[in-house]
Amino acid sequence: MKVKATDEFKKRGKHPKELAFIPEAGYEFEVSEERFEVLHGKNKDKVVYVQAIEIETAKKETKTEKAVKKTIKKKK
């Protein structure tokens, strides 16, 4: 899942374990859905560190084909 960092990382002087630096507000990076829940407020500080940009969902596209009946006339 792609997320955008808020300014909370800079305010608190913390960095996410996915990055080796403190991201600026607006910095985009990838996290898992479980990690997103933690960074989005389910942490001990109850602070929102990231915002979701793109939620990956599995989309199944079904392709339907119509059967075309062909008739062939026999020659006499």
C-alpha positions in Angstrom: 0.0 0.0 0.0 1.3 3.4 -0.9 1.3 6.1 1.8 2.2 9.7 2.3 4.0 10.8 5.5 2.5 13.6 7.6 4.6 16.1 9.6 4.3 14.0 12.8 7.6 12.1 12.0 9.4 15.4 12.0 7.7 16.8 15.1 8.5 13.7 17.1 11.9 13.0 15.7 11.0 9.4 14.8 11.3 7.5 11.5 9.4 4.4 10.3 11.2 1.1 10.3 10.7 0.9 6.6 13.0 4.0 6.1 16.4 4.8 7.5 15.6 8.5 7.8 13.0 10.9 9.0 10.7 11.6 6.1 9.5 15.1 5.2 5.7 15.7 5.1 4.4 14.5 1.8 7.1 11.8 1.3 5.6 8.7 -0.4 6.6 5.1 0.5 5.3 1.6 0.6 4.0 -0.3 3.7 2.0 -3.4 4.3 -1.6 -3.2 5.4 -0.8 -4.3 8.9 1.9 -1.6 9.2 -0.5 1.0 7.7 -2.9 0.3 10.6 -0.1 1.0 13.1 1.1 4.2 11.4 -2.4 5.4 10.9 -3.3 5.6 14.6 -3.3 2.2 16.1 -0.1 2.9 18.0 0.7 3.6 21.7 0.8 7.4 21.0 -2.5 7.3 19.0 -0.8 9.5 16.4 -1.5 9.5 12.6 1.9 9.3 10.9 0.7 8.5 7.4 -2.2 9.0 5.0 -3.3 6.4 2.4 -2.6 7.3 -1.2 -3.5 4.1 -3.0 -5.3 1.1 -1.7 -4.3 -2.0 -3.5 -7.2 -4.3 -4.2 -7.3 -7.4 -6.3 -9.6 -6.7 -9.2 -10.7 -9.6 -11.2 -11.7 -8.8 -14.7 -14.0 -11.3 -16.2 -13.8 -11.7 -19.9 -16.9 -13.1 -21.5 -17.0 -14.4 -25.0 -20.1 -14.9 -26.9 -20.5 -18.0 -28.9 -21.1 -17.3 -32.6 -23.0 -19.9 -34.4 -21.9 -20.3 -37.9 -24.0 -22.1 -40.4 -22.6 -23.6 -43.6 -24.9 -24.3 -46.4 -24.1 -27.5 -48.2 -23.8 -27.4 -52.0 -25.9 -29.8 -53.9 
